[in-house]
Amino acid sequence: MRTGHLRGIAAMLVAVAAFAAMDAVLKVLAGRYPPMQVSALRGASSLPFVLAAVALLGRWRDLRAVNVRLHLARGVLGVVMIGGFVYALRSLSLADAYSVFFVAPLLVTALAVPLLGERVDWRRWVAIASGLAGVLAMLRPSAGLLGTLGAVAALVSALAYALSAISVRFLTRTDTTQSMVFWFLVALTVACGILAAPGWLPIERADWPWIVALGAIGSVGQHLITEAFRHAPASVIAPFEYTALLWGVAIDWAFWQVLPGAQVFYGGGLVITAGLYLIWRERRLHRELAASIESPASPH
């Protein structure tokens, strides 16, 4: 395996661990403050770290927003995504929330057909349907905690994430990574702050270290995941995102003495299997396309 690919995989593994730690902090804060307030704090706590990195590199021009409308749309999706996920964390364990949220890559593939005009063969449609069946298995009323509004919120968050991921494909044509990260955080902070204002609760002194940690860990994770995609193709590093479920189970057990139920292993396993198949299928199609382009033309 190429050295660059190994660096990308290593960066992704550490990034996933960082985001799992960040989500644990979100869960702690979600138990003390309203979801929109926690979402606003998520954005505001990361902004100083992002601006510090830009100032250190002297790349202020990279913050310029070119496609303003798409930035605004992505900001709205971000509010739904973060707000929904924080709401889910109030009633679900990390592992439960991750298991439902992992349907997002399947939704990206499905939504790419009407929104991006991409073609999806029947095998991938079967994988998408299987993954959705796994989510339904976890959402069934008899599934205990997963039969709550928290699970629905996680599913809505996954849908918002999928739409946001598709919007990024358009934004990368005109805007820099720094611009996308910065304006996403600004939109998240302002919009969630306005929505949270009527019910805003005073922040306890003991919670300020959690908020600083939230911004620092989130910034580290964002930097590492950017480096991961810089060093290796998405098809190589994407499977390692699923290690988040292992971190979720470990953190749940270490801090809250909670383990996921059997339906999470069954349904979550189906979702992850479907996602891994889509990644494998995508890599195979790219290889076949590259081989057809590189092969010499037939004389017949």
Buried (B, 14 or more C-beta within 10 A) or exposed (E): EEEEBEBBBBBBBBBBBBBBBBBBBBBBBBEBBBBBBBBBBBBBBBBEBBBEBBEEEEEEEBBEBEBEEBBBBBBBBBBBBBBBBBBBBBBBBBBBBBBBBBBBBBBBBBBBEEBEEEEBEEEBEEBBEBBBEBBEBBBEEEBEBBBBEBBBBBBBBBBBBBBBBBBBEBBEEEBBBBBBBBBBBBBBBBBBBEBBEEEBEEBEEEBEEBBBBBBBBBBBBBBBBBBBBEBBBEBBBBBBBBBBBBBBBBBBBEEEEBEBBEBBBBBBBBBBBBBBBBBEBBBEEEEEEEEEEEEEEEEE
